[in-house]
Amino acid sequence: MPDSIFSAASLSSLEQACSGVLILTEGIGRDELQRSRLTLRAVLEQLAVIAGCVQGMPAVARSLMPELGWDDWELIGRTLAGARDDDTLWFAVSALVPATMMWLRVYRQEQPGLFAFTACPD
């Protein structure tokens, strides 16, 4: 039961962080993102949240959602933890975040139990 609650909380945080990236980057291109220090900083913070959620996600939850690109997100997290790589950043923003959001919506419909916060029995 604790893993399911942890997974639900992590999936909620993952979804919120992805949504944040999409909102922050809506309508801006790669060059504009690089020039906007405040937006860039906020996007990097959200990507760090995503990477943290991915890193801590239980193996059972990962196996139930294979299309989420777990390995890609782990690589993104490691890359962005070091010196910033603009190509990696743009790949995460323009491709990986939208794909992750799409799959989270699919999984929320197909496997709602993964996203449910359930109380522990007494």
N, C-alpha and C positions, 0 to 999 in steps of 0.2 A: 504494500500500500504506500509506503513512503516514496518509493520510486515513481509511482504513478502521479502523486502530488507534485513531486519534484519535476517530472516531465511536463505536467500541465503548466506549472509556473514557468518553466524554461521556454516552452512553446509560446506562451503568452508574451514573455519578454522578447523572444525572437521575432514574433509577429509585429509587436510594437516598434522594435528597432528597425525592421525592414520597412514598415510604413513610414517611419521617420525619415529614412533615407530617401524614399520615393517622394515624400513631400518636399524635403529640402532641395532635391535635385530636379524637380519638375520644371521642364521648360528651359533648363540651362544645359549648355554643352560642356565638353571637356575643358576647353580653355577658360571659360567663364568660371567653372568650379575651381580651377587652379588659381585664378586671380582673386577669388573671394575668400579671404582668410577666415572670416567668421563661419561661412557656410562650410568651408573645407574642414575646419576644426569640428564643427557639429557632426558632419558626415563621418569623420574619422572616429569620433566618440561612439556613434551608433554602430559602426562596423566593429568596434572593439566589443560592444555589448553582444553583437551577433556571434563573434568569434568565441566569446566566453560561454555563451549558451550552448554553442556547438561542442565546445571542448568538454563541458560537464554533462552533456546529454547521456543518459543511460543507454547501454548497448541494445537493450530490448526496444526502446523507443526508436533508435536508429534503424534497427532491422525492420520495423513496421513502416518506415517511411524512406525507402531506399533512394527515391528520386530527388531528395533534398540536396544532394551534392555535398555530403558531409566531408569528404576528402578535399574538395575544392575549398570549402570554408576553412578547414584546418590550415591549408596552405595559405589562404588569404590572411588568416590571423597571424601566422608566423611571419609572413612577408611584411605586413603592416606594423608588426611589433618592432621591426628593425628600421632601417632607413626607408623612408617612404618611396615606393615605386609607383610612379604615376600610371603606368600601364595596368598594373595590378589593381590599383584603386579604381580606375575607370572600368575595368572588367567587372569588378564587384558591383559598382554602382549601376552600370548600364545593362548587365546581363544576369549576374548571379542573384542580386536582390530581387529583380522582377520575377525571375524563375522560382525563387524560393517562396515569394508571396503567392504565386499561382499554385504551387504544390501544397502550401499550407492550407489554402482554401479548399483544394480538392480533398485533402486528408481530413479537414474539419467536417466535411460533408460525409465522407466515406467511413471515418473512424472517429466519431465524436467523443468516444470514451477517452481518447488520448488527450483531449483538451479539457476534460471535466475535472473539476476540483471536487473530490469526494471525501466525505468525512470518514475518519477512522472509527471502527466500531468500538464501543466501550468495553 
